[in-house]
Amino acid sequence: MRYWWVNQNQTYKHEVRGGFLWSPKRNNGGGRNQFYDNMMLVRPGDVVLSFCDTMIKAVGIAQGPAVAAAKPEFGSAGSQWDNDGWLVPVEFEVADHPIRPKGFIDELQPHLATKYAPLQSTGNGNQGVYLAEVSAGFAQVILGKLGWSLAAAAVSEPVEAVHDNQDNEAEAAVRGRSDIGPTQQQTLVLARRGQGVFRANVRLNERGCRLTGITHPQYLVASHIKPWRDCTDQEKLDGCNGLLLSPHVDRLFDRGLISFQDDGRIIKSTHLSADVWTAWGFDAVATGGVFNAAQRVYLRHHRQEVLLR
């Protein structure tokens, strides 16, 4: 995980609401800019500290790497920037009580880089900075003042993006195997997406969504209990390693925001917003029903390795 400081004086409301960072690729004169080049170094799970009007107002988690993108709809902001740029998807959480780093610059000074630092030793912002890398110690001081920790920031949003990367790497490994033929490779890859033989096997074990009660297959996702990336070939296709879930329930389960006890009782992660659970009508749902012995083995893995604590 890396940590970044972004100056958003002109674009805060656009980037935080829109869930992204954007910069030109080059300076107005066509030259390189380290603070723009840094966009290419961001990876899913990185922490982004949003600075605007002398205050840290939000903290974001990068959801993916930079991609080439035209300038978003900034209105009058950034009219001098070139249209060709980089976009990094970032999900932000706005701070309940923004903080002013200048007020505790003495605590930050030991963590300031000697080059490309976003702050001067006085606590004033360095002009011309867009995206600057900061140390874990620097980020810890900022997050501590906000009442957050690095661990809490790490699990707030990036898990899905990090796992997507891991799944992509695992899929590339499957496609590159020489010990199995192309048919088996395709069978395993389709299983990642809840399709093919895996979906058929799950439907032989499951009748409908455990929370919504929906039984129409066209509205349900075949979701692995033990994540596909962590499975053996047999486990990737095992129907007992899957549940048929409504898409929004699949999202909660896949991200470790809910799980199940062996007896079917629902476990809710502390990271699951209560208002989301209520809005989706699940307050009255206490159990997902009975699981067979093979499913319980996979659920144990899900509780231990996937459920966010």
N, C-alpha and C positions, 0 to 999 in steps of 0.2 A: 504494500500500500504506500502511495506517495500522497503528499499534502500540498495543496495549492492555494494561493491567495489571488483573487480576481478583483480588479478595480472596475466597478460597474456604475460609476457616477452618472454616465449618460444612458446606460442600457439596463439598469437594475430591474425596473418594472417589466421590461420586455423579456429579459433572460430568465428571471426567477419565475415569472408566471408561465412563460413558454417552455421552461424545462430544458435550457440549453446554454452553452457558451458559444459565442461566435467572434471570430477575428478575421481581418484581412490576412492574406498570405504574405504580403509585403508592405513596406512603408509606402507612403505616397510617392516617394522618388523611385520606387522599385527595388530598394535595398532590403536586406534581411533584417529581421527584428527578432531578438531572442524571445521576447515575450509573446510573439506570435508563433514562433517555432515551438514553443513549449506546448502548444495545443496538440502537437503530434506525439507528445510523450505521455499524455493522459491515458490511463487504462481504467477499465471497469473496477469500481470499488474505491477509487481514489477519493479523498476528502477535499472539498472545495470550500474555502472561506470567502464569503461574499462581503466586500467592503464598498460602502456607499455613503457619501455625506459624512465622512470621518468616522463611521461606525461599522462594526460587523453586524449585519442585519439578518443574515441567513447562512445556513450551512448546507452544502449540497453533496451528493454522492454521484460520481460519474457512472453512467449506465452503459457506456460503450466508448470506443476509440473515436478519434476525430475522423470526419469524412469531409470531402470537398463539397462546398455548398455555397450557393449565392447568398447575398446579404438578406437577412430576414426583414420583416416590415418594422423598422425602427422609427418610422415617421421622420421627423427632422433630425433626430439623433444620428450621428455618424454619417452625415451627408458627404463628408470629405473622404470617406473610406472607399477603397476599391470594392467593386461588387463581388470579386472572386475571393473566397475565403475558406476557413475551416469551421466546422460545427461539431461540438461535443455534446451529446445528450447528458443532461445532469438533472436529477430530481432534488429540489431544494426544500428545506424546512425553514420557515421564517421564525426567527427568534422571538420569544415572548417579550424579552427585554434586551434590545440591542446594546452593545457595549462599545466603548471608545478606547481603542488600543493605546492612544496617547496617555490615557489616565494611568496605565500600568506599564509604561515603556521600560521601566527599570527591570521588570520581570522578563520582558521580551528581549532585551539587549543581548544577554548571553547566547540567545538562539538566532540572532540575526546573521545572515550570510554576509560575507565580505563583498560579494558581487551579486548584482541583480536582486538585492533585497527590496521588498515592497515598501519598507519604512526607513526613514532616516533615524539616526540615533536620538533625535529630539522627539520622535514619535509622529512627526509629520510624514505624510505619504510622499513617496518618490514619484515625481512627474514622469509620464511616459510609460508607466508600468501598466500592462493589462493582466497577463497571467504569469505569476512568479511562483517558483517552488519554494516551500518553506520546510523546515525540519519537523520531525515528530514532536520534539520538545516545544517548539514554537506553537504548533497546533494544539498541544496539550494545555498550554497556558490559556490560549483563546477559548478552547472548549470548556476548560475548567471554570472560566469566568461566566460562561453561558450556562453552567450547571450540567454539562454533558461530559462524557468521557470518550476516549478514542475507541474503546470497545463498543460503546453504545452507538457511536457514529458509524462504525464498521458494519453493524447489522441492521441499520435503519433502512437501507434500500439496495445496497450493492449486491446482495446475495444472488438475486436472480441473474444479474448481468455476469457475475463471476461464474456462476454455474453454466450459463449459456456458453461461455468461452471453454469451460471444461468439457461440455458436451460436444462442442465443435471439434475440439482436439481428439476426443474419444471417437467421434465419427470418422475423422480423417484417418485414425489408426485402423479402424475397421476396414475402411475402403482400401487401405494399403496392405492388408494382410494377404499372404500367399498360401496360407494353410487352409483357406476355405475358398470356394468358388464364388463367382459373381452373384449367383442366385442367393446363396446364404448371406453374402455381404448385404445385398439389397433387403433381405428379410430382416436382418438385424437393424439396419438403418431405418426402415419403416417402423420398427418397434419403438424407436426413439420418439417418433411423432404420434405414437398411439394408433398406428395403422397396421394393416396386414394381418399376419398370423397372430401377433400379440393381441390385437383388438378382438379377433375371433375367440381366442382362448379366454380373454377376460369376460366376454359376453356369455361364455359357457358357465362361468362361476357367479357372475353378478347380474342382477335383474334391473337395477336402477340406481339413481343417485342416493347415497346414504343420508343426505341432509334434506334435499328438496323433494324426494320421492318420485321425480320424473323418471319414466321408464321408456320414453321414445328414444331409440338409439341415435337418431339424427341430431338430437339436442345434447348428447352426452360425450364426454371426453374419456378415452381409456388412459388412465393415469397410472404410472408406475408407483408402487409403494416404496420399494428400495430404488433409488434413482438409477436410471438407465446407465449413466456413466460409471456407476460403481458395480454393475452386475456382470456376472459371467454370461457366456452365450446362452446357457440354459435359463438363467434367471431373467434375461432380457425378454424371453418369449413365454415365460411361465404365467399362465392365467391367474394363478394365486398371488402373483406379485402385481396385481392391478386392481383398480377400482373404476367403476363407471361413475363419473361425477359431472354435475352441471359445471359449465365453464368457470363461473365465479367461485364455486367450491373447489374446483381443481386448482385455481390460482392460490387459494389459501393453503391447500394441502401441499402443493408442490413447493411453495415458498417456506414451508415449515411454520406457518401461522396457526395451523390446527393439526392435531393428530388424534389417535384413538387408543384407548386402553384395550386390553385383550377382550374385555367384556362389552366393548362397544361404546363406553362412555367417551364423550368428546373432551379433548384437552385443548384449551385455548392458550396460545402463546401470550406472554406479557406484551409482546410487540403488536398484537392485533388490536386495532382501535375498537372500542366498545360500540361506538356509534355506527361503525360499518356492520358489525354483527347484528345490531338492532335493526338497522335500515334494511338489511336483507331478510329480516323476519325469522331469525334463528334463535331468539331468546327462549322460545318454548321447546327447542330441540335439545335434548340432553344426551341422546344416544344414537349411534349410527347402526345399531343392530348387531347381530351375532356374526362373528368371524370364525372361519374354520382354522384348524391347527396350522396349516401351511401359511395362511395369511398372517397368523399371529407372529410367526417367525420374522416375516418381513416388516410387520408393524413395530416389532421391537427395535429393528434397525432404524426405522423412521423416527421413533421417539428419541433414540440415543444420538442419531447422527444428523437428522434433518430439522427436527423441532427446535425452534429458536427459544432459548431460555431467557 
